[in-house]
Amino acid sequence: MTPAQLEKRVAVLEAELAKLKSKVEGYDASKPWWEKIAGTFQDDPIYEEAMKLGRQYRQSQKPDAASRKRT
């Protein structure tokens, strides 16, 4: 690789590094990620359906009340 090619690669890498640094420096760590996205799915019927199905699945994995009384 010629010195000119190396210089060009280094310049590209430096530009990419500067871009990444600006993203990291601009990141607001004062709030946890989950607080930043809170309310994102508010009033979303698809999200509500997903939560309902997840709840039903978790409840289906629990032993029923009759089998709990026997143990």
PyMOL Python script that loads the backbone (N, CA, C, O; Angstrom):
from pymol import cmd

cmd.read_pdbstr("""\
ATOM      1  N   MET A   1       0.858  -1.174   0.000  1.00  0.00           N
ATOM      2  CA  MET A   1       0.000   0.000   0.000  1.00  0.00           C
ATOM      3  C   MET A   1       0.905   1.239   0.000  1.00  0.00           C
ATOM      4  O   MET A   1       1.882   1.309   0.746  1.00  0.00           O
ATOM      5  N   THR A   2       0.570   2.183  -0.827  1.00  0.00           N
ATOM      6  CA  THR A   2       1.396   3.387  -0.939  1.00  0.00           C
ATOM      7  C   THR A   2       1.103   4.341   0.218  1.00  0.00           C
ATOM      8  O   THR A   2       0.049   4.246   0.847  1.00  0.00           O
ATOM      9  N   PRO A   3       2.016   5.245   0.497  1.00  0.00           N
ATOM     10  CA  PRO A   3       1.770   6.227   1.562  1.00  0.00           C
ATOM     11  C   PRO A   3       0.513   7.062   1.312  1.00  0.00           C
ATOM     12  O   PRO A   3      -0.191   7.413   2.259  1.00  0.00           O
ATOM     13  N   ALA A   4       0.230   7.379   0.072  1.00  0.00           N
ATOM     14  CA  ALA A   4      -0.969   8.161  -0.244  1.00  0.00           C
ATOM     15  C   ALA A   4      -2.235   7.362   0.086  1.00  0.00           C
ATOM     16  O   ALA A   4      -3.206   7.915   0.602  1.00  0.00           O
ATOM     17  N   GLN A   5      -2.215   6.064  -0.214  1.00  0.00           N
ATOM     18  CA  GLN A   5      -3.363   5.218   0.103  1.00  0.00           C
ATOM     19  C   GLN A   5      -3.559   5.094   1.616  1.00  0.00           C
ATOM     20  O   GLN A   5      -4.683   5.120   2.117  1.00  0.00           O
ATOM     21  N   LEU A   6      -2.448   4.960   2.323  1.00  0.00           N
ATOM     22  CA  LEU A   6      -2.523   4.890   3.785  1.00  0.00           C
ATOM     23  C   LEU A   6      -3.075   6.181   4.373  1.00  0.00           C
ATOM     24  O   LEU A   6      -3.908   6.150   5.279  1.00  0.00           O
ATOM     25  N   GLU A   7      -2.619   7.298   3.866  1.00  0.00           N
ATOM     26  CA  GLU A   7      -3.110   8.590   4.350  1.00  0.00           C
ATOM     27  C   GLU A   7      -4.616   8.719   4.106  1.00  0.00           C
ATOM     28  O   GLU A   7      -5.352   9.223   4.954  1.00  0.00           O
ATOM     29  N   LYS A   8      -5.056   8.259   2.945  1.00  0.00           N
ATOM     30  CA  LYS A   8      -6.484   8.332   2.637  1.00  0.00           C
ATOM     31  C   LYS A   8      -7.287   7.452   3.591  1.00  0.00           C
ATOM     32  O   LYS A   8      -8.337   7.867   4.080  1.00  0.00           O
ATOM     33  N   ARG A   9      -6.799   6.237   3.859  1.00  0.00           N
ATOM     34  CA  ARG A   9      -7.492   5.334   4.796  1.00  0.00           C
ATOM     35  C   ARG A   9      -7.536   5.926   6.194  1.00  0.00           C
ATOM     36  O   ARG A   9      -8.561   5.855   6.871  1.00  0.00           O
ATOM     37  N   VAL A  10      -6.429   6.509   6.624  1.00  0.00           N
ATOM     38  CA  VAL A  10      -6.383   7.115   7.958  1.00  0.00           C
ATOM     39  C   VAL A  10      -7.373   8.279   8.038  1.00  0.00           C
ATOM     40  O   VAL A  10      -8.056   8.442   9.049  1.00  0.00           O
ATOM     41  N   ALA A  11      -7.453   9.078   6.989  1.00  0.00           N
ATOM     42  CA  ALA A  11      -8.386  10.204   6.977  1.00  0.00           C
ATOM     43  C   ALA A  11      -9.837   9.713   7.087  1.00  0.00           C
ATOM     44  O   ALA A  11     -10.647  10.305   7.800  1.00  0.00           O
ATOM     45  N   VAL A  12     -10.154   8.630   6.377  1.00  0.00           N
ATOM     46  CA  VAL A  12     -11.507   8.065   6.447  1.00  0.00           C
ATOM     47  C   VAL A  12     -11.784   7.549   7.859  1.00  0.00           C
ATOM     48  O   VAL A  12     -12.861   7.786   8.407  1.00  0.00           O
ATOM     49  N   LEU A  13     -10.823   6.851   8.445  1.00  0.00           N
ATOM     50  CA  LEU A  13     -10.991   6.333   9.802  1.00  0.00           C
ATOM     51  C   LEU A  13     -11.128   7.460  10.825  1.00  0.00           C
ATOM     52  O   LEU A  13     -11.932   7.357  11.751  1.00  0.00           O
ATOM     53  N   GLU A  14     -10.368   8.512  10.669  1.00  0.00           N
ATOM     54  CA  GLU A  14     -10.464   9.651  11.585  1.00  0.00           C
ATOM     55  C   GLU A  14     -11.836  10.310  11.490  1.00  0.00           C
ATOM     56  O   GLU A  14     -12.402  10.714  12.506  1.00  0.00           O
ATOM     57  N   ALA A  15     -12.365  10.420  10.293  1.00  0.00           N
ATOM     58  CA  ALA A  15     -13.689  11.018  10.114  1.00  0.00           C
ATOM     59  C   ALA A  15     -14.754  10.142  10.771  1.00  0.00           C
ATOM     60  O   ALA A  15     -15.670  10.648  11.420  1.00  0.00           O
ATOM     61  N   GLU A  16     -14.629   8.843  10.602  1.00  0.00           N
ATOM     62  CA  GLU A  16     -15.585   7.918  11.219  1.00  0.00           C
ATOM     63  C   GLU A  16     -15.474   7.966  12.741  1.00  0.00           C
ATOM     64  O   GLU A  16     -16.493   7.943  13.431  1.00  0.00           O
ATOM     65  N   LEU A  17     -14.277   8.031  13.263  1.00  0.00           N
ATOM     66  CA  LEU A  17     -14.065   8.134  14.701  1.00  0.00           C
ATOM     67  C   LEU A  17     -14.660   9.425  15.252  1.00  0.00           C
ATOM     68  O   LEU A  17     -15.264   9.417  16.324  1.00  0.00           O
ATOM     69  N   ALA A  18     -14.499  10.515  14.544  1.00  0.00           N
ATOM     70  CA  ALA A  18     -15.069  11.791  14.979  1.00  0.00           C
ATOM     71  C   ALA A  18     -16.590  11.709  15.037  1.00  0.00           C
ATOM     72  O   ALA A  18     -17.216  12.253  15.946  1.00  0.00           O
ATOM     73  N   LYS A  19     -17.179  11.021  14.056  1.00  0.00           N
ATOM     74  CA  LYS A  19     -18.629  10.855  14.034  1.00  0.00           C
ATOM     75  C   LYS A  19     -19.099  10.043  15.242  1.00  0.00           C
ATOM     76  O   LYS A  19     -20.083  10.396  15.893  1.00  0.00           O
ATOM     77  N   LEU A  20     -18.388   8.957  15.534  1.00  0.00           N
ATOM     78  CA  LEU A  20     -18.742   8.116  16.681  1.00  0.00           C
ATOM     79  C   LEU A  20     -18.570   8.865  17.999  1.00  0.00           C
ATOM     80  O   LEU A  20     -19.402   8.744  18.898  1.00  0.00           O
ATOM     81  N   LYS A  21     -17.497   9.635  18.115  1.00  0.00           N
ATOM     82  CA  LYS A  21     -17.275  10.416  19.335  1.00  0.00           C
ATOM     83  C   LYS A  21     -18.389  11.424  19.561  1.00  0.00           C
ATOM     84  O   LYS A  21     -18.824  11.626  20.695  1.00  0.00           O
ATOM     85  N   SER A  22     -18.854  12.056  18.495  1.00  0.00           N
ATOM     86  CA  SER A  22     -19.920  13.043  18.655  1.00  0.00           C
ATOM     87  C   SER A  22     -21.209  12.377  19.118  1.00  0.00           C
ATOM     88  O   SER A  22     -21.980  12.975  19.869  1.00  0.00           O
ATOM     89  N   LYS A  23     -21.450  11.141  18.676  1.00  0.00           N
ATOM     90  CA  LYS A  23     -22.631  10.417  19.137  1.00  0.00           C
ATOM     91  C   LYS A  23     -22.520  10.081  20.619  1.00  0.00           C
ATOM     92  O   LYS A  23     -23.483  10.232  21.370  1.00  0.00           O
ATOM     93  N   VAL A  24     -21.347   9.625  21.034  1.00  0.00           N
ATOM     94  CA  VAL A  24     -21.142   9.246  22.431  1.00  0.00           C
ATOM     95  C   VAL A  24     -21.210  10.475  23.324  1.00  0.00           C
ATOM     96  O   VAL A  24     -21.814  10.424  24.396  1.00  0.00           O
ATOM     97  N   GLU A  25     -20.612  11.556  22.910  1.00  0.00           N
ATOM     98  CA  GLU A  25     -20.611  12.780  23.720  1.00  0.00           C
ATOM     99  C   GLU A  25     -22.012  13.376  23.815  1.00  0.00           C
ATOM    100  O   GLU A  25     -22.347  14.016  24.811  1.00  0.00           O
ATOM    101  N   GLY A  26     -22.820  13.171  22.799  1.00  0.00           N
ATOM    102  CA  GLY A  26     -24.176  13.701  22.798  1.00  0.00           C
ATOM    103  C   GLY A  26     -25.172  12.814  23.513  1.00  0.00           C
ATOM    104  O   GLY A  26     -26.334  13.189  23.672  1.00  0.00           O
ATOM    105  N   TYR A  27     -24.731  11.634  23.950  1.00  0.00           N
ATOM    106  CA  TYR A  27     -25.623  10.691  24.618  1.00  0.00           C
ATOM    107  C   TYR A  27     -25.942  11.181  26.020  1.00  0.00           C
ATOM    108  O   TYR A  27     -25.045  11.530  26.787  1.00  0.00           O
ATOM    109  N   ASP A  28     -27.228  11.202  26.347  1.00  0.00           N
ATOM    110  CA  ASP A  28     -27.684  11.655  27.659  1.00  0.00           C
ATOM    111  C   ASP A  28     -27.861  10.442  28.565  1.00  0.00           C
ATOM    112  O   ASP A  28     -28.836   9.702  28.432  1.00  0.00           O
ATOM    113  N   ALA A  29     -26.921  10.237  29.485  1.00  0.00           N
ATOM    114  CA  ALA A  29     -26.976   9.089  30.389  1.00  0.00           C
ATOM    115  C   ALA A  29     -27.682   9.424  31.691  1.00  0.00           C
ATOM    116  O   ALA A  29     -27.658   8.623  32.626  1.00  0.00           O
ATOM    117  N   SER A  30     -28.310  10.588  31.772  1.00  0.00           N
ATOM    118  CA  SER A  30     -28.963  10.974  33.017  1.00  0.00           C
ATOM    119  C   SER A  30     -30.225  10.160  33.281  1.00  0.00           C
ATOM    120  O   SER A  30     -30.657  10.053  34.429  1.00  0.00           O
ATOM    121  N   LYS A  31     -30.817   9.591  32.247  1.00  0.00           N
ATOM    122  CA  LYS A  31     -32.012   8.774  32.396  1.00  0.00           C
ATOM    123  C   LYS A  31     -31.722   7.368  31.903  1.00  0.00           C
ATOM    124  O   LYS A  31     -31.003   7.191  30.920  1.00  0.00           O
ATOM    125  N   PRO A  32     -32.278   6.358  32.581  1.00  0.00           N
ATOM    126  CA  PRO A  32     -32.148   4.990  32.063  1.00  0.00           C
ATOM    127  C   PRO A  32     -32.885   4.857  30.727  1.00  0.00           C
ATOM    128  O   PRO A  32     -33.815   5.615  30.450  1.00  0.00           O
ATOM    129  N   TRP A  33     -32.473   3.908  29.912  1.00  0.00           N
ATOM    130  CA  TRP A  33     -33.056   3.743  28.571  1.00  0.00           C
ATOM    131  C   TRP A  33     -34.562   3.544  28.638  1.00  0.00           C
ATOM    132  O   TRP A  33     -35.291   4.043  27.780  1.00  0.00           O
ATOM    133  N   TRP A  34     -35.037   2.821  29.646  1.00  0.00           N
ATOM    134  CA  TRP A  34     -36.466   2.516  29.691  1.00  0.00           C
ATOM    135  C   TRP A  34     -37.303   3.752  29.991  1.00  0.00           C
ATOM    136  O   TRP A  34     -38.473   3.810  29.614  1.00  0.00           O
ATOM    137  N   GLU A  35     -36.721   4.742  30.664  1.00  0.00           N
ATOM    138  CA  GLU A  35     -37.462   5.987  30.890  1.00  0.00           C
ATOM    139  C   GLU A  35     -37.531   6.820  29.609  1.00  0.00           C
ATOM    140  O   GLU A  35     -38.487   7.564  29.390  1.00  0.00           O
ATOM    141  N   LYS A  36     -36.516   6.686  28.777  1.00  0.00           N
ATOM    142  CA  LYS A  36     -36.501   7.438  27.520  1.00  0.00           C
ATOM    143  C   LYS A  36     -37.558   6.934  26.540  1.00  0.00           C
ATOM    144  O   LYS A  36     -38.058   7.701  25.717  1.00  0.00           O
ATOM    145  N   ILE A  37     -37.900   5.642  26.625  1.00  0.00           N
ATOM    146  CA  ILE A  37     -38.885   5.094  25.679  1.00  0.00           C
ATOM    147  C   ILE A  37     -40.269   4.947  26.294  1.00  0.00           C
ATOM    148  O   ILE A  37     -41.199   4.494  25.627  1.00  0.00           O
ATOM    149  N   ALA A  38     -40.413   5.325  27.558  1.00  0.00           N
ATOM    150  CA  ALA A  38     -41.715   5.189  28.223  1.00  0.00           C
ATOM    151  C   ALA A  38     -42.781   5.952  27.440  1.00  0.00           C
ATOM    152  O   ALA A  38     -42.572   7.102  27.052  1.00  0.00           O
ATOM    153  N   GLY A  39     -43.898   5.321  27.217  1.00  0.00           N
ATOM    154  CA  GLY A  39     -45.000   5.951  26.495  1.00  0.00           C
ATOM    155  C   GLY A  39     -44.945   5.789  24.992  1.00  0.00           C
ATOM    156  O   GLY A  39     -45.837   6.260  24.286  1.00  0.00           O
ATOM    157  N   THR A  40     -43.916   5.132  24.491  1.00  0.00           N
ATOM    158  CA  THR A  40     -43.765   4.965  23.047  1.00  0.00           C
ATOM    159  C   THR A  40     -44.954   4.230  22.439  1.00  0.00           C
ATOM    160  O   THR A  40     -45.384   4.548  21.330  1.00  0.00           O
ATOM    161  N   PHE A  41     -45.481   3.250  23.163  1.00  0.00           N
ATOM    162  CA  PHE A  41     -46.567   2.424  22.629  1.00  0.00           C
ATOM    163  C   PHE A  41     -47.925   2.810  23.199  1.00  0.00           C
ATOM    164  O   PHE A  41     -48.875   2.031  23.124  1.00  0.00           O
ATOM    165  N   GLN A  42     -48.019   3.983  23.756  1.00  0.00           N
ATOM    166  CA  GLN A  42     -49.277   4.414  24.362  1.00  0.00           C
ATOM    167  C   GLN A  42     -50.401   4.401  23.324  1.00  0.00           C
ATOM    168  O   GLN A  42     -50.245   4.912  22.215  1.00  0.00           O
ATOM    169  N   ASP A  43     -51.519   3.816  23.699  1.00  0.00           N
ATOM    170  CA  ASP A  43     -52.716   3.729  22.849  1.00  0.00           C
ATOM    171  C   ASP A  43     -52.474   2.990  21.536  1.00  0.00           C
ATOM    172  O   ASP A  43     -53.145   3.258  20.539  1.00  0.00           O
ATOM    173  N   ASP A  44     -51.520   2.063  21.531  1.00  0.00           N
ATOM    174  CA  ASP A  44     -51.235   1.272  20.334  1.00  0.00           C
ATOM    175  C   ASP A  44     -51.949  -0.072  20.471  1.00  0.00           C
ATOM    176  O   ASP A  44     -51.565  -0.882  21.314  1.00  0.00           O
ATOM    177  N   PRO A  45     -52.980  -0.326  19.660  1.00  0.00           N
ATOM    178  CA  PRO A  45     -53.750  -1.562  19.812  1.00  0.00           C
ATOM    179  C   PRO A  45     -52.919  -2.824  19.566  1.00  0.00           C
ATOM    180  O   PRO A  45     -53.189  -3.857  20.178  1.00  0.00           O
ATOM    181  N   ILE A  46     -51.943  -2.765  18.708  1.00  0.00           N
ATOM    182  CA  ILE A  46     -51.108  -3.935  18.445  1.00  0.00           C
ATOM    183  C   ILE A  46     -50.267  -4.257  19.674  1.00  0.00           C
ATOM    184  O   ILE A  46     -50.117  -5.424  20.034  1.00  0.00           O
ATOM    185  N   TYR A  47     -49.717  -3.234  20.318  1.00  0.00           N
ATOM    186  CA  TYR A  47     -48.937  -3.434  21.537  1.00  0.00           C
ATOM    187  C   TYR A  47     -49.830  -4.009  22.640  1.00  0.00           C
ATOM    188  O   TYR A  47     -49.428  -4.930  23.352  1.00  0.00           O
ATOM    189  N   GLU A  48     -51.030  -3.468  22.777  1.00  0.00           N
ATOM    190  CA  GLU A  48     -51.962  -3.967  23.794  1.00  0.00           C
ATOM    191  C   GLU A  48     -52.284  -5.441  23.547  1.00  0.00           C
ATOM    192  O   GLU A  48     -52.348  -6.225  24.495  1.00  0.00           O
ATOM    193  N   GLU A  49     -52.486  -5.822  22.302  1.00  0.00           N
ATOM    194  CA  GLU A  49     -52.761  -7.216  21.963  1.00  0.00           C
ATOM    195  C   GLU A  49     -51.559  -8.098  22.306  1.00  0.00           C
ATOM    196  O   GLU A  49     -51.731  -9.195  22.836  1.00  0.00           O
ATOM    197  N   ALA A  50     -50.355  -7.633  22.010  1.00  0.00           N
ATOM    198  CA  ALA A  50     -49.145  -8.391  22.343  1.00  0.00           C
ATOM    199  C   ALA A  50     -49.025  -8.595  23.849  1.00  0.00           C
ATOM    200  O   ALA A  50     -48.660  -9.679  24.304  1.00  0.00           O
ATOM    201  N   MET A  51     -49.331  -7.563  24.618  1.00  0.00           N
ATOM    202  CA  MET A  51     -49.278  -7.683  26.080  1.00  0.00           C
ATOM    203  C   MET A  51     -50.325  -8.667  26.580  1.00  0.00           C
ATOM    204  O   MET A  51     -50.061  -9.444  27.498  1.00  0.00           O
ATOM    205  N   LYS A  52     -51.509  -8.639  25.984  1.00  0.00           N
ATOM    206  CA  LYS A  52     -52.580  -9.560  26.370  1.00  0.00           C
ATOM    207  C   LYS A  52     -52.170 -11.001  26.081  1.00  0.00           C
ATOM    208  O   LYS A  52     -52.356 -11.881  26.922  1.00  0.00           O
ATOM    209  N   LEU A  53     -51.619 -11.243  24.905  1.00  0.00           N
ATOM    210  CA  LEU A  53     -51.197 -12.586  24.543  1.00  0.00           C
ATOM    211  C   LEU A  53     -50.056 -13.074  25.437  1.00  0.00           C
ATOM    212  O   LEU A  53     -50.021 -14.245  25.814  1.00  0.00           O
ATOM    213  N   GLY A  54     -49.137 -12.189  25.771  1.00  0.00           N
ATOM    214  CA  GLY A  54     -48.044 -12.552  26.672  1.00  0.00           C
ATOM    215  C   GLY A  54     -48.566 -12.914  28.049  1.00  0.00           C
ATOM    216  O   GLY A  54     -48.103 -13.878  28.659  1.00  0.00           O
ATOM    217  N   ARG A  55     -49.523 -12.150  28.539  1.00  0.00           N
ATOM    218  CA  ARG A  55     -50.135 -12.412  29.847  1.00  0.00           C
ATOM    219  C   ARG A  55     -50.839 -13.775  29.835  1.00  0.00           C
ATOM    220  O   ARG A  55     -50.699 -14.566  30.768  1.00  0.00           O
ATOM    221  N   GLN A  56     -51.590 -14.033  28.769  1.00  0.00           N
ATOM    222  CA  GLN A  56     -52.290 -15.320  28.650  1.00  0.00           C
ATOM    223  C   GLN A  56     -51.297 -16.484  28.638  1.00  0.00           C
ATOM    224  O   GLN A  56     -51.524 -17.516  29.270  1.00  0.00           O
ATOM    225  N   TYR A  57     -50.195 -16.300  27.911  1.00  0.00           N
ATOM    226  CA  TYR A  57     -49.190 -17.364  27.848  1.00  0.00           C
ATOM    227  C   TYR A  57     -48.584 -17.622  29.228  1.00  0.00           C
ATOM    228  O   TYR A  57     -48.470 -18.771  29.657  1.00  0.00           O
ATOM    229  N   ARG A  58     -48.198 -16.550  29.919  1.00  0.00           N
ATOM    230  CA  ARG A  58     -47.602 -16.724  31.253  1.00  0.00           C
ATOM    231  C   ARG A  58     -48.580 -17.400  32.207  1.00  0.00           C
ATOM    232  O   ARG A  58     -48.184 -18.256  32.998  1.00  0.00           O
ATOM    233  N   GLN A  59     -49.840 -17.024  32.137  1.00  0.00           N
ATOM    234  CA  GLN A  59     -50.845 -17.639  33.008  1.00  0.00           C
ATOM    235  C   GLN A  59     -51.064 -19.103  32.646  1.00  0.00           C
ATOM    236  O   GLN A  59     -51.358 -19.919  33.519  1.00  0.00           O
ATOM    237  N   SER A  60     -50.923 -19.439  31.374  1.00  0.00           N
ATOM    238  CA  SER A  60     -51.105 -20.832  30.961  1.00  0.00           C
ATOM    239  C   SER A  60     -49.957 -21.714  31.456  1.00  0.00           C
ATOM    240  O   SER A  60     -50.109 -22.934  31.517  1.00  0.00           O
ATOM    241  N   GLN A  61     -48.829 -21.131  31.803  1.00  0.00           N
ATOM    242  CA  GLN A  61     -47.680 -21.890  32.282  1.00  0.00           C
ATOM    243  C   GLN A  61     -47.740 -22.166  33.781  1.00  0.00           C
ATOM    244  O   GLN A  61     -46.995 -23.005  34.289  1.00  0.00           O
ATOM    245  N   LYS A  62     -48.619 -21.467  34.488  1.00  0.00           N
ATOM    246  CA  LYS A  62     -48.758 -21.663  35.931  1.00  0.00           C
ATOM    247  C   LYS A  62     -49.588 -22.918  36.185  1.00  0.00           C
ATOM    248  O   LYS A  62     -50.514 -23.226  35.435  1.00  0.00           O
ATOM    249  N   PRO A  63     -49.241 -23.640  37.256  1.00  0.00           N
ATOM    250  CA  PRO A  63     -50.089 -24.790  37.595  1.00  0.00           C
ATOM    251  C   PRO A  63     -51.469 -24.293  38.023  1.00  0.00           C
ATOM    252  O   PRO A  63     -51.586 -23.218  38.612  1.00  0.00           O
ATOM    253  N   ASP A  64     -52.494 -25.056  37.735  1.00  0.00           N
ATOM    254  CA  ASP A  64     -53.846 -24.622  38.076  1.00  0.00           C
ATOM    255  C   ASP A  64     -54.074 -24.713  39.591  1.00  0.00           C
ATOM    256  O   ASP A  64     -53.298 -25.356  40.298  1.00  0.00           O
ATOM    257  N   ALA A  65     -55.109 -24.085  40.072  1.00  0.00           N
ATOM    258  CA  ALA A  65     -55.389 -23.988  41.505  1.00  0.00           C
ATOM    259  C   ALA A  65     -55.606 -25.363  42.123  1.00  0.00           C
ATOM    260  O   ALA A  65     -55.196 -25.582  43.263  1.00  0.00           O
ATOM    261  N   ALA A  66     -56.234 -26.297  41.416  1.00  0.00           N
ATOM    262  CA  ALA A  66     -56.508 -27.621  41.954  1.00  0.00           C
ATOM    263  C   ALA A  66     -55.216 -28.376  42.250  1.00  0.00           C
ATOM    264  O   ALA A  66     -55.096 -29.019  43.292  1.00  0.00           O
ATOM    265  N   SER A  67     -54.249 -28.300  41.337  1.00  0.00           N
ATOM    266  CA  SER A  67     -53.000 -29.037  41.565  1.00  0.00           C
ATOM    267  C   SER A  67     -52.167 -28.379  42.664  1.00  0.00           C
ATOM    268  O   SER A  67     -51.378 -29.060  43.318  1.00  0.00           O
ATOM    269  N   ARG A  68     -52.321 -27.084  42.880  1.00  0.00           N
ATOM    270  CA  ARG A  68     -51.579 -26.418  43.956  1.00  0.00           C
ATOM    271  C   ARG A  68     -52.095 -26.839  45.320  1.00  0.00           C
ATOM    272  O   ARG A  68     -51.324 -26.897  46.277  1.00  0.00           O
ATOM    273  N   LYS A  69     -53.398 -27.137  45.428  1.00  0.00           N
ATOM    274  CA  LYS A  69     -53.988 -27.509  46.723  1.00  0.00           C
ATOM    275  C   LYS A  69     -53.500 -28.887  47.155  1.00  0.00           C
ATOM    276  O   LYS A  69     -53.398 -29.157  48.352  1.00  0.00           O
ATOM    277  N   ARG A  70     -53.196 -29.766  46.192  1.00  0.00           N
ATOM    278  CA  ARG A  70     -52.775 -31.127  46.511  1.00  0.00           C
ATOM    279  C   ARG A  70     -51.364 -31.172  47.076  1.00  0.00           C
ATOM    280  O   ARG A  70     -51.052 -32.091  47.834  1.00  0.00           O
ATOM    281  N   THR A  71     -50.513 -30.241  46.748  1.00  0.00           N
ATOM    282  CA  THR A  71     -49.121 -30.301  47.206  1.00  0.00           C
ATOM    283  C   THR A  71     -48.900 -29.625  48.515  1.00  0.00           C
ATOM    284  O   THR A  71     -47.775 -29.602  49.015  1.00  0.00           O
TER     285      THR A  71
END
""", "prot")
cmd.dss("prot")
cmd.show_as("cartoon", "prot")
cmd.util.cbc("prot")
cmd.orient("prot")
